[in-house]
Amino acid sequence: MKPADLDMDRDAVRMVDLVTAVRDELAALEGVLPAAMDAQWTSAPVARPREDTAERMKNRRSEPTADITLDPHRLQLRDQVVRSGHTLNRALIALRQVRQGVEQALTPWHGEDIEHG
């Protein structure tokens, strides 16, 4: 252990580590987000069980729009994208409140006047 480590505030170190972890998660999310944003509107490229080919030809028309719309994998992805957007919105509000709280607490520490409105 370095002597400088003994002088470090563990809460400050934890905050820096948390901010770094948040930044890393955001970078990872940015990596997968473009694919998810595009894929949520298309059918999954996985094999789907099909009816007998001859029977399908006699009794069923091809409905690509309905097939895409009702694709369970697409619906699951779309639901996750929507829920993730709501979660990110709440996270942004929380992070903004954290930053503003630290700034507001730091202002009087610097000796600056606080206006009471």
Backbone as CSV, one residue per row, in Angstrom:
resi,resn,N_x,N_y,N_z,CA_x,CA_y,CA_z,C_x,C_y,C_z
1,MET,0.851,-1.184,0.000,0.000,0.000,0.000,0.888,1.236,0.000
2,LYS,0.545,2.137,-0.866,1.309,3.378,-0.967,0.856,4.341,0.127
3,PRO,1.741,5.205,0.624,1.338,6.193,1.624,0.199,7.091,1.128
4,ALA,0.169,7.384,-0.155,-0.896,8.235,-0.691,-2.252,7.552,-0.566
5,ASP,-2.279,6.206,-0.612,-3.539,5.475,-0.485,-4.165,5.658,0.890
6,LEU,-3.344,5.873,1.917,-3.864,6.051,3.267,-4.625,7.367,3.403
7,ASP,-4.287,8.338,2.574,-4.934,9.645,2.627,-6.200,9.726,1.773
8,MET,-6.481,8.699,1.012,-7.623,8.740,0.100,-8.916,8.486,0.870
9,ASP,-9.903,9.262,0.574,-11.230,9.089,1.139,-11.896,7.906,0.438
10,ARG,-12.248,6.884,1.196,-12.832,5.680,0.603,-14.158,5.976,-0.104
11,ASP,-14.942,6.927,0.420,-16.195,7.295,-0.243,-15.927,7.938,-1.598
12,ALA,-14.890,8.762,-1.668,-14.538,9.407,-2.937,-14.076,8.360,-3.940
13,VAL,-13.277,7.404,-3.483,-12.804,6.341,-4.359,-13.998,5.535,-4.859
14,ARG,-14.927,5.222,-3.964,-16.118,4.462,-4.355,-16.940,5.243,-5.377
15,MET,-17.100,6.544,-5.188,-17.859,7.366,-6.134,-17.188,7.342,-7.505
16,VAL,-15.866,7.480,-7.525,-15.141,7.451,-8.801,-15.327,6.090,-9.464
17,ASP,-15.245,5.019,-8.682,-15.448,3.671,-9.225,-16.870,3.503,-9.759
18,LEU,-17.846,4.036,-9.050,-19.232,3.942,-9.506,-19.451,4.717,-10.795
19,VAL,-18.890,5.903,-10.877,-19.016,6.702,-12.100,-18.349,5.973,-13.268
20,THR,-17.205,5.359,-13.015,-16.519,4.595,-14.062,-17.366,3.402,-14.498
21,ALA,-17.975,2.712,-13.541,-18.823,1.565,-13.873,-20.038,2.001,-14.688
22,VAL,-20.640,3.124,-14.326,-21.777,3.649,-15.090,-21.337,3.989,-16.512
23,ARG,-20.200,4.641,-16.637,-19.671,4.998,-17.958,-19.409,3.737,-18.793
24,ASP,-18.836,2.688,-18.168,-18.562,1.436,-18.885,-19.852,0.770,-19.354
25,GLU,-20.876,0.767,-18.490,-22.157,0.176,-18.877,-22.805,0.953,-20.011
26,LEU,-22.700,2.277,-19.976,-23.248,3.092,-21.059,-22.534,2.793,-22.377
27,ALA,-21.225,2.617,-22.324,-20.468,2.290,-23.534,-20.895,0.925,-24.076
28,ALA,-21.093,-0.042,-23.181,-21.543,-1.370,-23.611,-22.947,-1.288,-24.213
29,LEU,-23.807,-0.503,-23.604,-25.165,-0.325,-24.127,-25.122,0.328,-25.502
30,GLU,-24.272,1.335,-25.663,-24.132,1.981,-26.966,-23.685,0.992,-28.036
31,GLY,-22.966,-0.045,-27.621,-22.512,-1.063,-28.564,-23.629,-1.952,-29.086
32,VAL,-24.617,-2.273,-28.260,-25.701,-3.172,-28.677,-26.965,-2.433,-29.102
33,LEU,-27.068,-1.176,-28.735,-28.291,-0.419,-28.992,-28.644,-0.285,-30.475
34,PRO,-27.703,0.037,-31.366,-28.092,0.167,-32.778,-28.737,-1.103,-33.334
35,ALA,-28.186,-2.258,-33.012,-28.761,-3.520,-33.503,-30.162,-3.739,-32.931
36,ALA,-30.337,-3.454,-31.644,-31.647,-3.637,-31.020,-32.667,-2.667,-31.591
37,MET,-32.267,-1.437,-31.839,-33.195,-0.441,-32.372,-33.676,-0.833,-33.772
38,ASP,-32.792,-1.399,-34.580,-33.187,-1.850,-35.915,-33.993,-3.146,-35.855
39,ALA,-33.550,-4.092,-35.048,-34.161,-5.419,-35.011,-35.566,-5.414,-34.425
40,GLN,-35.896,-4.451,-33.603,-37.215,-4.442,-32.968,-38.357,-4.342,-33.984
41,TRP,-38.070,-3.982,-35.202,-39.106,-3.797,-36.222,-39.125,-4.904,-37.271
42,THR,-38.289,-5.940,-37.099,-38.237,-7.016,-38.083,-38.398,-8.370,-37.406
43,SER,-38.790,-9.371,-38.190,-38.902,-10.732,-37.659,-37.525,-11.256,-37.295
44,ALA,-37.502,-12.100,-36.285,-36.241,-12.721,-35.895,-35.798,-13.695,-36.983
45,PRO,-34.504,-13.741,-37.299,-34.023,-14.640,-38.351,-33.779,-16.051,-37.827
46,VAL,-34.730,-16.582,-37.083,-34.608,-17.935,-36.551,-35.667,-18.808,-37.201
47,ALA,-35.384,-20.091,-37.268,-36.339,-21.026,-37.864,-37.609,-21.070,-37.017
48,ARG,-38.746,-21.051,-37.715,-40.033,-21.157,-37.034,-40.709,-22.442,-37.472
49,PRO,-41.412,-23.101,-36.568,-42.139,-24.302,-36.983,-43.189,-23.934,-38.037
50,ARG,-43.305,-24.772,-39.041,-44.266,-24.501,-40.118,-45.212,-25.675,-40.267
51,GLU,-46.350,-25.347,-40.825,-47.312,-26.396,-41.127,-46.818,-27.184,-42.335
52,ASP,-47.485,-28.296,-42.629,-47.175,-29.083,-43.815,-47.238,-28.178,-45.042
53,THR,-46.265,-28.273,-45.924,-46.169,-27.382,-47.067,-47.398,-27.467,-47.968
54,ALA,-47.856,-28.651,-48.267,-49.020,-28.803,-49.147,-50.254,-28.193,-48.495
55,GLU,-50.422,-28.439,-47.209,-51.573,-27.898,-46.483,-51.501,-26.370,-46.433
56,ARG,-50.328,-25.863,-46.240,-50.136,-24.420,-46.178,-50.497,-23.780,-47.520
57,MET,-50.125,-24.422,-48.595,-50.411,-23.875,-49.914,-51.916,-23.834,-50.192
58,LYS,-52.669,-24.795,-49.669,-54.097,-24.856,-49.925,-54.892,-23.868,-49.080
59,ASN,-54.523,-23.727,-47.813,-55.388,-23.034,-46.868,-54.864,-21.708,-46.318
60,ARG,-53.692,-21.319,-46.681,-53.140,-20.126,-46.034,-52.461,-19.224,-47.040
61,ARG,-52.779,-17.942,-46.939,-52.084,-16.947,-47.755,-50.853,-16.477,-46.992
62,SER,-49.886,-16.048,-47.735,-48.703,-15.484,-47.108,-49.039,-14.075,-46.628
63,GLU,-48.752,-13.793,-45.356,-49.007,-12.475,-44.775,-47.744,-11.990,-44.071
64,PRO,-46.787,-11.472,-44.840,-45.511,-11.067,-44.241,-45.656,-9.990,-43.170
65,THR,-46.576,-9.052,-43.356,-46.749,-7.987,-42.365,-47.230,-8.569,-41.041
66,ALA,-48.219,-9.461,-41.114,-48.720,-10.098,-39.891,-47.645,-10.971,-39.250
67,ASP,-46.883,-11.682,-40.085,-45.810,-12.530,-39.550,-44.787,-11.697,-38.787
68,ILE,-44.426,-10.537,-39.334,-43.471,-9.648,-38.652,-44.105,-9.088,-37.381
69,THR,-45.321,-8.610,-37.509,-46.003,-7.976,-36.378,-46.165,-8.925,-35.200
70,LEU,-46.480,-10.169,-35.471,-46.777,-11.133,-34.406,-45.591,-12.003,-34.007
71,ASP,-44.441,-11.770,-34.600,-43.258,-12.577,-34.276,-42.948,-12.459,-32.790
72,PRO,-42.951,-13.566,-32.038,-42.756,-13.492,-30.589,-41.377,-12.969,-30.173
73,HIS,-40.353,-13.285,-30.954,-39.011,-12.798,-30.623,-38.923,-11.285,-30.826
74,ARG,-39.556,-10.808,-31.897,-39.587,-9.370,-32.158,-40.362,-8.659,-31.060
75,LEU,-41.497,-9.234,-30.666,-42.307,-8.625,-29.614,-41.554,-8.567,-28.285
76,GLN,-40.811,-9.613,-27.975,-40.013,-9.641,-26.741,-38.928,-8.566,-26.786
77,LEU,-38.256,-8.445,-27.917,-37.218,-7.422,-28.070,-37.825,-6.035,-27.980
78,ARG,-38.941,-5.812,-28.652,-39.598,-4.504,-28.625,-39.983,-4.126,-27.206
79,ASP,-40.546,-5.092,-26.454,-40.922,-4.840,-25.061,-39.701,-4.446,-24.231
80,GLN,-38.583,-5.147,-24.443,-37.363,-4.830,-23.694,-36.841,-3.455,-24.065
81,VAL,-36.895,-3.084,-25.340,-36.438,-1.757,-25.768,-37.280,-0.670,-25.101
82,VAL,-38.595,-0.859,-25.078,-39.486,0.133,-24.471,-39.211,0.245,-22.969
83,ARG,-39.130,-0.907,-22.273,-38.858,-0.884,-20.828,-37.486,-0.288,-20.534
84,SER,-36.517,-0.585,-21.383,-35.169,-0.042,-21.191,-35.162,1.468,-21.359
85,GLY,-35.934,1.968,-22.297,-36.033,3.410,-22.472,-36.588,4.095,-21.234
86,HIS,-37.619,3.485,-20.640,-38.191,4.049,-19.411,-37.167,4.015,-18.272
87,THR,-36.446,2.911,-18.166,-35.429,2.773,-17.120,-34.316,3.798,-17.314
88,LEU,-33.877,3.982,-18.549,-32.832,4.975,-18.818,-33.308,6.387,-18.511
89,ASN,-34.555,6.668,-18.778,-35.101,7.982,-18.448,-35.053,8.217,-16.939
90,ARG,-35.456,7.206,-16.159,-35.390,7.338,-14.691,-33.938,7.455,-14.225
91,ALA,-33.044,6.708,-14.856,-31.622,6.772,-14.487,-31.046,8.147,-14.786
92,LEU,-31.425,8.719,-15.915,-30.953,10.063,-16.260,-31.426,11.078,-15.225
93,ILE,-32.672,10.986,-14.834,-33.209,11.897,-13.813,-32.448,11.718,-12.504
94,ALA,-32.197,10.461,-12.117,-31.478,10.197,-10.871,-30.048,10.722,-10.931
95,LEU,-29.354,10.482,-12.041,-27.978,10.977,-12.179,-27.930,12.499,-12.166
96,ARG,-28.902,13.117,-12.817,-28.958,14.580,-12.823,-29.169,15.103,-11.404
97,GLN,-30.031,14.445,-10.632,-30.278,14.858,-9.245,-29.028,14.674,-8.390
98,VAL,-28.298,13.594,-8.618,-27.047,13.372,-7.880,-26.064,14.496,-8.172
99,ARG,-25.863,14.796,-9.454,-24.932,15.862,-9.826,-25.359,17.203,-9.245
100,GLN,-26.634,17.530,-9.360,-27.114,18.805,-8.841,-26.985,18.869,-7.321
101,GLY,-27.235,17.754,-6.648,-27.079,17.721,-5.194,-25.644,17.964,-4.761
102,VAL,-24.707,17.339,-5.475,-23.293,17.544,-5.154,-22.905,18.994,-5.437
103,GLU,-23.361,19.527,-6.570,-23.053,20.927,-6.890,-23.629,21.871,-5.842
104,GLN,-24.857,21.632,-5.431,-25.495,22.497,-4.433,-24.799,22.399,-3.075
105,ALA,-24.352,21.220,-2.716,-23.637,21.054,-1.447,-22.232,21.657,-1.515
106,LEU,-21.655,21.658,-2.696,-20.309,22.186,-2.877,-20.290,23.716,-2.872
107,THR,-21.374,24.332,-3.302,-21.439,25.799,-3.393,-21.159,26.471,-2.048
108,PRO,-21.867,26.133,-0.962,-21.562,26.788,0.311,-20.187,26.389,0.853
109,TRP,-19.728,25.218,0.506,-18.403,24.782,0.951,-17.349,25.717,0.377
110,HIS,-17.573,26.195,-0.846,-16.662,27.148,-1.469,-16.827,28.545,-0.879
111,GLY,-17.869,28.744,-0.076,-18.099,30.045,0.532,-18.940,30.972,-0.338
112,GLU,-19.559,30.411,-1.345,-20.407,31.227,-2.213,-21.772,31.399,-1.568
113,ASP,-22.376,32.552,-1.820,-23.690,32.820,-1.270,-24.729,31.945,-1.938
114,ILE,-25.694,31.536,-1.142,-26.820,30.774,-1.658,-28.024,31.672,-1.656
115,GLU,-28.665,31.776,-2.812,-29.887,32.581,-2.876,-31.046,31.717,-2.429
116,HIS,-31.841,32.255,-1.540,-33.049,31.552,-1.103,-34.220,32.212,-1.810
117,GLY,-34.924,31.414,-2.618,-35.979,31.998,-3.398,-37.286,31.663,-2.867
